[in-house]
Amino acid sequence: MRSKLVILGLCGSSFLGGLVADTWLRPSPVSASATRPADGQPVRPQRESLEDQYQSVIKSVSPAVVAVDAVKPAEADAARGKSVEESGSGVMIRFPGLRGVLAITNNHVVGGAPPSKVYVTLADGRIVQPARVWADGESDITLLHLDDETLPAVELGDSDKVRRGQWVLAFGSPFGLNQTVTHGIISATDRGQINLGSTIRIKEFLQTDAAINPGSSGGPLVDLNGRVVGINTAIASKSGDNSGVSFSIPANLVKRIATQLIERGSVTRGYLGVQLASALEPAEAIRLGLNRVAGALVEIVHPNTPAAAAGLRVGDVILKLEDVAIRDENHLINLISALPPGHKAALTVWRDRKTQTATVTVGEYSGSKPRPR
């Protein structure tokens, strides 16, 4: 029986699946300097215990972790024709120039709910409502503006520095149990072989074995310095419950999406106009004359697109974007999506058993244009 992806919101009495991010946790530095006792022999510095580190992070982060409940409009559940109550988690951060805080959560938790139908439960039990909501369905990120300067907040870390094997803590409200904390390590980074349906275009995740369950969607994945490195989003599971394979949206992607939503009201994404193979198989790589499985294999070049104008062909393997070696199709999609429309980029392409170069002018992806509510 194959595992399935589960979005982690709680919808009525049913559970939806979700992804959890791979995050990186750096051990805390030595807490005491080496000293010399009377006999002159050096004393080894004492490190803070892992338990102490956990408790320190929990104490500093927990006040900024929230539970999120939303009543989605009827169109969110067209099959039943009635509104849907959804529950998840969130974490509060500060955004430069914006009064109060932003509670970050998943879009699949809030959906199209207006601010008057979104309820944020703070760590101290108070319930507040957002003054405004920004949403981007394609990255599964929603921002809730809480216009209160007294609310606590935590820092978004640098998810590019996350490494496999580093300790992380996952905060959230699994099964409605607010302020739950679990621990684990980063199992993998840049995990892209994940499909959450046609509306979500996330192509990069952090993977962790920290226990994540329905209701944890939108909760933070935190390193041992107390910085948020990911937003918990989904799990791979046969049963719909935790199986030790969880995924989170990297914090750096959250920063980029949040900045565009607040400053522009929508998210701009670059695109090439190609359909890429879901994987470059070893046998295909050998047939093409490649000695390793790396790069993005072009299956279709759509007409009248940047890719067509650049002369890309079916069967090309894109090996580099500028000086960045392409790992796989998801890596290329991530990189192109982050480029501004109109940017001229150099591609290194494998064609006819040799490398060639091409210059492409990145286009603008014409996806949905979210509006603040």
Sequence and secondary structure as in RCSB ss.txt:
>XXXX:A:sequence
MRSKLVILGLCGSSFLGGLVADTWLRPSPVSASATRPADGQPVRPQRESLEDQYQSVIKSVSPAVVAVDAVKPAE
ADAARGKSVEESGSGVMIRFPGLRGVLAITNNHVVGGAPPSKVYVTLADGRIVQPARVWADGESDITLLHLDDET
LPAVELGDSDKVRRGQWVLAFGSPFGLNQTVTHGIISATDRGQINLGSTIRIKEFLQTDAAINPGSSGGPLVDLN
GRVVGINTAIASKSGDNSGVSFSIPANLVKRIATQLIERGSVTRGYLGVQLASALEPAEAIRLGLNRVAGALVEI
VHPNTPAAAAGLRVGDVILKLEDVAIRDENHLINLISALPPGHKAALTVWRDRKTQTATVTVGEYSGSKPRPR
>XXXX:A:secstr
   EEEE  EETTEE  BB B         SS     TT          HHHHHHHHHHHHGGGEEEEEEEE GG
GGTTTTS EEEEEEEEEE  TT SSEEEEEEHHHHTT  GGGEEEE TTS EE  SEEEEETTTTEEEEEE  TT
S    B  GGG  TT EEEEEE GGG TTEEEEEEEEEEEE      TT     EEEE S   TT TT EEE TT
S EEEEEEEEEESSSS  S EEEEEHHHHHHHHHHHHHHSS   EE  EEE S   HHHHHHTT SSS SEEEEE
E TTSHHHHTT  TT EEEEETTEE  SHHHHHHHHHTS TT EEEEEEEETTEEEEEEEE EE         
